[in-house]
């Protein structure tokens, strides 16, 4: 009985692992490069400084005209980031958001 359950669950577990890994792997198009690249998605909230660059998990991300690009170096070359890797929210500022939306005199 246990062997039949094991034989049934193992293929499903391997399929689940394959699907999760495939979600982060894609092939860049065009002249920017070839091969398979694993690029982590951006966090749900990205706070941009004065420049439209963001560094996360070993990659530089560049934000321009509502589009995101990534590269191993800040100087490029830049490759389109898949839409599924975009953050849910982008804020522009110094990175320390304390004080925005707070009433004067409240220091929580």
C-alpha positions as a Python dict, from the first residue, in 0.01 Angstrom:
ca = {
    (1, 'X'): (0, 0, 0),
    (2, 'X'): (276, 246, 94),
    (3, 'X'): (472, 168, -223),
    (4, 'X'): (172, 249, -444),
    (5, 'X'): (119, 583, -265),
    (6, 'X'): (491, 658, -299),
    (7, 'X'): (484, 571, -669),
    (8, 'X'): (187, 801, -719),
    (9, 'X'): (317, 1098, -521),
    (10, 'X'): (675, 1108, -653),
    (11, 'X'): (581, 1197, -1014),
    (12, 'X'): (349, 1471, -892),
    (13, 'X'): (618, 1612, -662),
    (14, 'X'): (871, 1614, -946),
    (15, 'X'): (620, 1783, -1175),
    (16, 'X'): (555, 2052, -911),
    (17, 'X'): (929, 2118, -872),
    (18, 'X'): (970, 2141, -1250),
    (19, 'X'): (682, 2390, -1280),
    (20, 'X'): (822, 2610, -1001),
    (21, 'X'): (1167, 2617, -1160),
    (22, 'X'): (1025, 2686, -1505),
    (23, 'X'): (850, 2996, -1370),
    (24, 'X'): (1188, 3164, -1313),
    (25, 'X'): (1369, 3049, -1626),
    (26, 'X'): (1334, 3210, -1966),
    (27, 'X'): (1539, 3268, -2277),
    (28, 'X'): (1625, 3630, -2358),
    (29, 'X'): (1534, 3731, -2710),
    (30, 'X'): (1723, 3920, -2975),
    (31, 'X'): (2078, 4045, -2980),
    (32, 'X'): (2110, 4074, -2603),
    (33, 'X'): (2226, 3721, -2549),
    (34, 'X'): (2153, 3358, -2583),
    (35, 'X'): (2103, 3070, -2347),
    (36, 'X'): (1893, 3027, -2040),
    (37, 'X'): (1901, 3289, -1766),
    (38, 'X'): (1748, 3263, -1420),
    (39, 'X'): (1634, 3605, -1307),
    (40, 'X'): (1455, 3641, -973),
    (41, 'X'): (1133, 3841, -971),
    (42, 'X'): (1143, 4184, -811),
    (43, 'X'): (992, 4228, -463),
    (44, 'X'): (627, 4335, -444),
    (45, 'X'): (734, 4689, -344),
    (46, 'X'): (1026, 4866, -509),
    (47, 'X'): (1138, 5208, -388),
    (48, 'X'): (1345, 5388, -649),
    (49, 'X'): (1597, 5653, -552),
    (50, 'X'): (1664, 5954, -777),
    (51, 'X'): (1798, 5722, -1048),
    (52, 'X'): (1569, 5459, -1205),
    (53, 'X'): (1797, 5167, -1104),
    (54, 'X'): (1732, 4892, -851),
    (55, 'X'): (1975, 4619, -737),
    (56, 'X'): (1834, 4284, -627),
    (57, 'X'): (1981, 3932, -600),
    (58, 'X'): (2289, 4000, -812),
    (59, 'X'): (2112, 4185, -1094),
    (60, 'X'): (2059, 4549, -1180),
    (61, 'X'): (1708, 4646, -1281),
    (62, 'X'): (1628, 4958, -1484),
    (63, 'X'): (1284, 5120, -1494),
    (64, 'X'): (1190, 5332, -1797),
    (65, 'X'): (849, 5425, -1945),
    (66, 'X'): (658, 5172, -1732),
    (67, 'X'): (891, 4891, -1843),
    (68, 'X'): (1160, 4699, -1655),
    (69, 'X'): (1493, 4575, -1788),
    (70, 'X'): (1768, 4372, -1618),
    (71, 'X'): (2144, 4330, -1653),
    (72, 'X'): (2445, 4188, -1469),
    (73, 'X'): (2608, 4533, -1479),
    (74, 'X'): (2468, 4882, -1432),
    (75, 'X'): (2616, 4978, -1769),
    (76, 'X'): (2416, 4705, -1949),
    (77, 'X'): (2344, 4546, -2188),
    (78, 'X'): (1979, 4559, -2081),
    (79, 'X'): (1726, 4282, -2148),
    (80, 'X'): (1347, 4306, -2116),
    (81, 'X'): (1220, 4167, -1787),
    (82, 'X'): (915, 3939, -1819),
    (83, 'X'): (596, 4106, -1697),
    (84, 'X'): (545, 3832, -1440),
    (85, 'X'): (864, 3952, -1266),
    (86, 'X'): (749, 4316, -1230),
    (87, 'X'): (683, 4455, -881),
    (88, 'X'): (324, 4522, -779),
    (89, 'X'): (404, 4872, -656),
    (90, 'X'): (672, 5130, -736),
    (91, 'X'): (748, 5428, -515),
    (92, 'X'): (988, 5707, -592),
    (93, 'X'): (1174, 5864, -305),
    (94, 'X'): (1472, 5839, -79),
    (95, 'X'): (1390, 5487, 32),
    (96, 'X'): (1290, 5591, 383),
    (97, 'X'): (919, 5648, 364),
    (98, 'X'): (875, 5750, 728),
    (99, 'X'): (688, 6074, 749),
    (100, 'X'): (480, 6032, 433),
    (101, 'X'): (117, 6024, 530),
    (102, 'X'): (195, 6077, 900),
    (103, 'X'): (38, 6356, 1104),
    (104, 'X'): (275, 6607, 1260),
    (105, 'X'): (375, 6520, 1613),
    (106, 'X'): (319, 6143, 1577),
    (107, 'X'): (646, 5950, 1592),
    (108, 'X'): (524, 5588, 1585),
}
